[in-house]
Amino acid sequence: MKIYHGSYLMVKEIDLSKGERYRDFGRGFYTTKFRLQAESWAKRIGTKHGNSGFVTEFEFNETFFDPSRKYNVLRFEGYTNEWLDFVVLNRDDKFIEQRHDYDIVEGPVADDKIQFRLRQFLNGRVSRERFLKELSHHEETHQICFCTLKSLQTIEYISNDVIFDIEDIGEKIIEKLMLEKQIDEVLATDLFFNSTTFADLEIEATQLCKLSLQEIYEILKLELKKQ
């Protein structure tokens, strides 16, 4: 199964120590089977870091859900009582340590649309029954959290890096500039070919041409933004 991670950068090497505490399923590396959901995550966190965000793709072998594979797995089929209790457990900031010992946890997301009502539930202003009834009408979401070093052995990074020749790069980046900045081809061509990014592409030692097209484009955008 293909799974996706949205962030402000491409993630080729996973460092669990950088994961945030007090998330739905505790500290871990979060992914989703829904690419659009990952793109939304990437856009949101990318905006905070001055770029458009990146989606990294992985392959997950679903056979590791099987108990015979000896991974400690917890799976929620939907917004259930058990899911709610588990989210509340992990979001309790009175504790520093991880609140569970699962390797992999799968289930729906307590996204931004839910957070306000979740706080009301925790404050006793919304009953459990009413909160879960509202969630039954919520759009489908999905996340898989890899919580341990052992669990990272179940996923494999899928490289989307393509080595283009400069002509291919130029054509695609000019198209992106025209679309995003709503400018004509002449101006977009001038911006690209007069940029330091283009000059660096021609220098083999920079290794810039070995980056993905999106990464090169983000470098160009940052350069143009500073002008």
C-alpha angles and dihedrals in degrees: 000000000000114000130184137215120201119206144132090269141028111272112213097151118041120220110189091192088071093059118112121248123231098037124138096278099020128253115343147099110298125210138160137209089224111084093195090056090052090048089053091051090047093050093049097048092037091058089057090054098043100257142085095258131240135249116214118201126216137178115232121195105222092201086081087074086069112101089224088070087066097233118138101237133178121190130185119198094202147325095324135156089258091052092051093049091050094049091048089049093053096042093055103114094195088087127064099190125077109274097216141033101222119134096206130017124187129186147099125315130252089218130179091280090059101039097083094051091044090057089049090052091050090049091052094247094115124042122236091242094052093045094051091044090055090049090055087072095045119115116263115271132173141195138170116199119201102205106175139045087245091058092056088069088071096064133062127201114241110214114225092175112125124188105224128185113244093256092057091046093049094050094050095043092049089053090051092049092050092050099043099039095034092230132138126262095256094057093042090051092050092049093052101041093045093050129105087232091063091046090052091050089063092053108083093201092065090063086210093135089062092064121093118268091250092052091050090048092051089052090052092048092053090049093050091046091059093052 
